[in-house]
C-alpha cells in the first residue's frame, strides 16, 4: 500500500500537504459544451417589444440593447434557413406526376397570349392587342404554341404559316380561349397571328 502524506496537527487546525491530489469530490469537473440555445431575459424581450417591465422606472429598459441585438441575429438566422429551404419547396410545388414542370400564368387584360403547352401551361408569349398583328411570330413561340387565350376586345386568329396563310383558328374576344390546338391541327404549328375587330366565323 502507498504511504499517506503526513498530516501535522496544529491546535485546532491541520496542515495538509498541498502536493497531494484533492479528493475526487473537490476536483473541478470539465465544463460541458455550450448548447446552441440563446437565453434572453423576459424583461429584456418585453423592453425590445416596447413594453416597460417596471412601471416604477419609466423610460428605463434594462437589457434592451442586448435583446435587440439577439433578436436581430435570430431573425437573420431564420431568414437564412428559410431561403435554404426555398429551392426544395419550389421543386416540390413545380413537379407533377409525370415530372413535367408547369408554370401556369394568367393572361393580362388587353393581351393575346399563346402558351407552349396545352391547358395554358408554361410561360406564354404575350401580345398587346392594340399593337396589332404579327406576320411572323418570334422564335420563342414560333411553331411551339399549344393553347391560346384572348383577353382583349378584339378577335385573334393564329395561322400555321407566316403572313396569315394556311390553317387557322379564331379566338373570340374578351376571354375567349382554345385550351388545346391539337383539335385544330395547329399544335406546335403557330407561325403568325392576326388581331382585328372582325368577328370569328
N, C-alpha and C positions, 0 to 999 in steps of 0.2 A: 504493500500500500504506500501511496505517496504521502510524504510528511506534510502536515499542515503548517502554514505560515504562523509564526509566533504572534500571539496577541498579548499585549502587555497591559496589565491593569494600572490605572492611574486614578485613584479616588473613585469618583462616581462616573468617570468616563473611561473609555477604552480606545486605544490607538490600534488601528488595523493597518497592516502593511498594504500600502496602495498599489504595490506591484501585483497583487492578486487580482484575478478577474472578478468583476462584480457578479453577484448572484444572478441566476437566469432571469428572475422576475424583475431585476433592475436594468437589464441590458436593453439598450434602445432598439426598438423594432424598426425594420425598414419601412419607409413611408410608402404607402400603396400608390400605384399610378393614378394620376388625376383622371377622373371621368369627364367626358366631353359634355358636361352639363353646366349651364350658366345659371347661377343663383342670383336673383335680383330682389332686393328688399321690396316688400309690398308698398311701403311708404314712398319709395323712390319711383315705383311704377305709377302710383297714383299721382305723384307730382308731375311725371312726364306726360300724363294724360290730362293735366290741368286741374286736378282735384287736390286742394290743400289738405294734407292729412292731419294738420294741427291747427284748429281754429284759433288757438292762443298765439300762434306765430304767423300772422298774416304776411304774405309775400315771401316767406321763407320756404324753401323746398329742399330738405336735406337729401343729398344723393341724386338730385335731378340731372346734373350734368353727366354723371356716370351712367345713370339709367338711360338717358337719351342716346349715349354712345353705344351702349349694349343693344338697345332696340334697333338702332341703325344697322349694326353688324348682323343681328338676327334676320332682319328684313332682307339684307343683301344676300345672306346665305340662302334664304328661302327662295329668292328670285333666281339665283344661280341653279338651285336644284330643280325649280320648275322649268327653266329653259333647257336643262339637260334631259328632262323627260318629254319635252315637246315633240322632238322627232318621232319618238315611239308612238305618241298619241296621233300624230298626223298620219303615220304609216298605217296604223290600225284603222283609222276612220276612212282612209282613201282606198283601202283594198276591198275588193268584192270576192265572192266565192270563186270566180274564175281567175282572180289575180289581176284584173284589169283596173287601172286607176281611173276613177270617174271624178270629174270636177264640174258638176252642173252649174251653169252661170245664167242668171236671168238676163233677158234681152231688154236693154233700156228703152224707155219710151221715145218714140220718134225714130227708131232704128230698125233695120232689117238685119237679122243675124243668121248666119249659116254655120252649122255645127259639124265637126268632123266625125261625130258618132250619132247613131240613131237615138231617138228619145232625148234629143237636145243634150247630149253628153260631150264632154271635152271643152276646150277653150274655143269659143266661137270667133269667127271673123265678123265684124260688125260694120255696117254702112249706114250713115245718116241719110234718111230718105230725101231730104232737101238737097243733098249733094248729087242726086241723080243716078243714072245707070252706070254700069261698068261693063265695057265690051270685052275685056279680058281680065278675069279675076287674078289677084296676086297669087304667088306660088304657095302662100300659107294655106289657101283653101282651094286652089285650082285642082280640079279632079279629085277632090277629097271630101266634098260635102255629103253628109248622110241625112241631115234633117235641117229644117229652116223654120224660123219664126219671124213674123212681121208685126211689129208694134208701132207702125206708122199709120198715117191717114191716107196712104197710097197703096196700090197693089204692087206686088213683087213677082216677077217671073224669072225663074232660073233655067238656063239653057245648057245643053250638053256640049255646045261648040261656041267658039268666040264669035263676037259680032251678032249675038242673038239668033243663032241658027241651030237647026237640029231639034231633037225632042225638047220639050219644055214642060214645066209645071208652074201653075199660078197659085199664089198665096194671097188670100183676101186681106183687106186692111184691118187695122185696129184689133190685133190679137190673133189673126189667122196663123195657122201653122201646119206643117207636114212633119210628122214625127219619124217617118221612115221613107226615104226617097227610093227605096228598092221597089215600092209599089208602082213607081213611075219609070222604072228602068233608068234611073238617074243617080243611083248610089255611086259615089266616087267618080262622078262624071259631070261635075259642076264646072262650067267654063266661063259663063257670062251671066250678068244679072241686069234685068230691065225693071226700072221703077218708074211708074207713071200713075195717072189718075184713071186710067181705063179699067172698067170692071173686068173681073175674070169671066171667061166664057168663050 
